[in-house]
């Protein structure tokens, strides 16, 4: 089983035949995972504010608009990009149309993959297990972890999460007595995570994106997003409908 990591959504190449796990820990994939866990019908990632507004107009029953630019809620939108806003009483049974600076771009950049899963610290073990289940059915099994990055740049928060997921993938394969072949970056991210796993916040505090969110007053979001394995659902992106739903 091949295990690869891409450092940013801009670095993504053709993923045909591969199973992709998209991560944008701070905060889009944490938002999507939380919203669906709290009963959202689906989340539709889009690239632009105009796309979001136009799509919302097509929903007669109404859809929630969520997202950010510059880290803060887009004017006129129902929700921002804080997972703490996506409470059950607000999102249950509703479709969320989401646009963010990095995460939704990463999902769209991964559309060529055979399967696209949404991962974060919150559901890391569940998404690793699901990815291996899907990838094992492929003729050339490969799991690719796509880090969203921050505005085209490498981001420590995503790298640490990628390392955790790679470690889970490796542990599962070892338990099943299957071999794993890491890309250089997959190996490096795993080693990074293992070194700092007992104090992830100290590691991630060096990330520019972390410091930006703290300045904006979102430290509670960071604490929430760094929780490991508190959600067992796996969001799956369907490129035919452009919707993310809980996978079966």
GIDA-V805934 format. One record per residue. N is the residue number from 1. RES is the residue in one letter. PHI is phi in whole degrees, 0 to 359 (* if undefined). PSI is psi in degrees with one decimal (NA if undefined). BURIAL is + if it has 9 or more other C-alpha atoms within 8 Angstrom, else -. Layout:
N/RES/PHI/PSI/BURIAL, N/RES/PHI/PSI/BURIAL
This chain:
1/X/*/123.6/+, 2/X/276/140.6/+, 3/X/231/119.7/+, 4/X/235/156.0/+, 5/X/229/133.0/+, 6/X/255/133.6/+, 7/X/286/-28.4/+, 8/X/213/164.0/+, 9/X/293/-26.3/+, 10/X/288/-16.4/-, 11/X/269/-2.9/-, 12/X/292/133.9/+, 13/X/252/-165.3/-, 14/X/296/124.3/-, 15/X/252/19.3/+, 16/X/307/131.9/-, 17/X/81/-4.4/+, 18/X/258/160.0/+, 19/X/257/120.9/+, 20/X/255/139.8/+, 21/X/245/114.3/+, 22/X/267/129.7/+, 23/X/231/132.9/+, 24/X/219/80.2/+, 25/X/306/-45.4/+, 26/X/245/76.6/+, 27/X/207/0.6/+, 28/X/300/-46.1/+, 29/X/286/-22.9/+, 30/X/290/-36.7/+, 31/X/296/-48.9/+, 32/X/299/-46.0/+, 33/X/298/-43.0/+, 34/X/293/-44.5/+, 35/X/300/-45.4/+, 36/X/289/-37.5/+, 37/X/298/-33.6/+, 38/X/272/13.6/+, 39/X/100/7.4/+, 40/X/301/139.7/+, 41/X/296/-44.4/+, 42/X/193/162.9/+, 43/X/237/129.9/+, 44/X/249/108.6/+, 45/X/280/133.8/+, 46/X/227/162.1/+, 47/X/275/-34.3/+, 48/X/232/163.3/-, 49/X/297/-42.2/-, 50/X/298/-41.3/-, 51/X/301/-43.1/+, 52/X/297/-46.3/+, 53/X/295/-41.7/+, 54/X/295/-41.7/-, 55/X/293/-38.3/+, 56/X/299/-33.0/+, 57/X/293/-16.3/-, 58/X/274/-9.3/-, 59/X/265/105.2/-, 60/X/296/-37.4/-, 61/X/279/-4.7/-, 62/X/90/146.6/-, 63/X/224/151.3/+, 64/X/277/136.0/+, 65/X/262/125.7/+, 66/X/227/152.3/+, 67/X/149/-179.0/+, 68/X/213/160.1/+, 69/X/221/130.0/+, 70/X/67/20.5/-, 71/X/88/-11.3/-, 72/X/246/158.5/+, 73/X/301/139.5/+, 74/X/287/131.9/+, 75/X/306/131.6/-, 76/X/89/-9.9/-, 77/X/278/156.2/+, 78/X/284/-36.2/-, 79/X/222/156.6/+, 80/X/265/-140.8/+, 81/X/241/29.6/+, 82/X/262/122.4/+, 83/X/298/-23.5/+, 84/X/290/-17.3/-, 85/X/281/-22.8/-, 86/X/273/62.8/+, 87/X/280/155.9/+, 88/X/305/-42.8/+, 89/X/294/-19.5/-, 90/X/265/-36.7/-, 91/X/252/-14.2/+, 92/X/302/126.6/+, 93/X/78/3.3/-, 94/X/246/154.5/+, 95/X/270/135.7/+, 96/X/249/126.4/+, 97/X/260/118.7/+, 98/X/239/132.9/+, 99/X/225/128.2/+, 100/X/226/170.2/+, 101/X/290/-30.6/+, 102/X/233/-49.3/+, 103/X/296/-45.9/+, 104/X/290/-28.9/+, 105/X/295/-39.5/+, 106/X/294/-38.1/+, 107/X/296/-47.1/+, 108/X/296/-34.7/+, 109/X/291/-17.7/+, 110/X/260/9.1/+, 111/X/298/-20.4/+, 112/X/285/-11.9/-, 113/X/291/154.0/+, 114/X/293/-38.4/+, 115/X/225/140.9/+, 116/X/234/114.7/+, 117/X/251/155.7/+, 118/X/251/123.4/+, 119/X/232/164.5/+, 120/X/191/-179.1/+, 121/X/300/-36.5/+, 122/X/302/-35.4/+, 123/X/234/26.8/+, 124/X/304/-47.9/+, 125/X/291/-39.0/+, 126/X/295/-41.3/+, 127/X/288/-32.2/+, 128/X/295/-45.0/+, 129/X/297/-44.2/+, 130/X/295/-39.8/+, 131/X/297/-42.8/+, 132/X/293/-38.0/+, 133/X/301/-44.8/-, 134/X/287/-43.5/+, 135/X/294/-31.6/+, 136/X/295/-17.6/+, 137/X/274/-8.5/-, 138/X/277/153.4/+, 139/X/294/-33.1/-, 140/X/235/82.4/-, 141/X/301/126.3/+, 142/X/204/129.2/+, 143/X/252/127.3/+, 144/X/245/125.2/+, 145/X/263/116.8/+, 146/X/259/110.4/+, 147/X/277/131.7/+, 148/X/293/-38.6/+, 149/X/73/-174.8/+, 150/X/233/109.2/+, 151/X/52/44.6/-, 152/X/85/-2.7/-, 153/X/252/152.0/-, 154/X/302/141.9/+, 155/X/227/129.5/+, 156/X/300/-36.1/+, 157/X/297/-44.7/+, 158/X/292/-38.2/+, 159/X/297/-40.7/+, 160/X/295/-41.8/+, 161/X/293/-40.3/+, 162/X/301/-40.8/+, 163/X/298/-40.6/+, 164/X/297/-46.5/+, 165/X/295/-41.6/+, 166/X/299/-40.8/+, 167/X/297/-41.6/+, 168/X/298/-45.0/+, 169/X/302/-46.5/+, 170/X/296/-41.0/+, 171/X/294/-40.8/-, 172/X/295/-44.7/+, 173/X/296/-40.1/+, 174/X/296/-41.7/+, 175/X/298/-35.9/-, 176/X/271/7.9/-, 177/X/58/39.2/-, 178/X/249/148.4/-, 179/X/277/151.7/-, 180/X/230/143.5/+, 181/X/235/113.3/-, 182/X/268/140.9/+, 183/X/289/164.5/+, 184/X/304/-44.6/-, 185/X/289/-34.0/+, 186/X/298/-44.1/+, 187/X/299/-46.8/+, 188/X/296/-41.6/+, 189/X/295/-38.9/+, 190/X/297/-46.0/+, 191/X/298/-38.6/+, 192/X/299/-47.2/+, 193/X/298/-47.3/+, 194/X/299/-34.6/+, 195/X/289/-35.3/-, 196/X/247/13.0/+, 197/X/299/-25.2/-, 198/X/272/-4.9/-, 199/X/208/63.7/-, 200/X/298/-35.8/+, 201/X/295/-35.2/-, 202/X/296/-40.7/-, 203/X/296/-51.1/+, 204/X/289/-19.1/+, 205/X/297/-15.7/+, 206/X/276/-7.7/+, 207/X/282/137.9/+, 208/X/299/-38.1/-, 209/X/295/-38.7/+, 210/X/301/-50.0/+, 211/X/297/-35.6/+, 212/X/296/-44.4/-, 213/X/294/-36.6/+, 214/X/296/-43.5/+, 215/X/300/-33.7/-, 216/X/277/-3.9/-, 217/X/90/23.2/-, 218/X/253/32.6/+, 219/X/294/-31.3/-, 220/X/296/-35.4/-, 221/X/299/-44.1/+, 222/X/299/-47.3/+, 223/X/301/-41.3/-, 224/X/295/-46.9/-, 225/X/292/-20.8/+, 226/X/272/0.8/+, 227/X/289/133.5/+, 228/X/259/128.5/-, 229/X/59/45.8/+, 230/X/259/-6.6/-, 231/X/230/133.6/-, 232/X/253/8.6/-, 233/X/269/154.4/+, 234/X/237/107.9/+, 235/X/290/137.8/+, 236/X/235/130.7/+, 237/X/269/129.7/+, 238/X/254/108.7/+, 239/X/291/-19.4/-, 240/X/289/-38.1/-, 241/X/256/-10.7/-, 242/X/63/23.0/+, 243/X/252/148.3/+, 244/X/253/126.1/+, 245/X/224/167.6/+, 246/X/293/128.6/+, 247/X/286/151.6/-, 248/X/268/NA/-
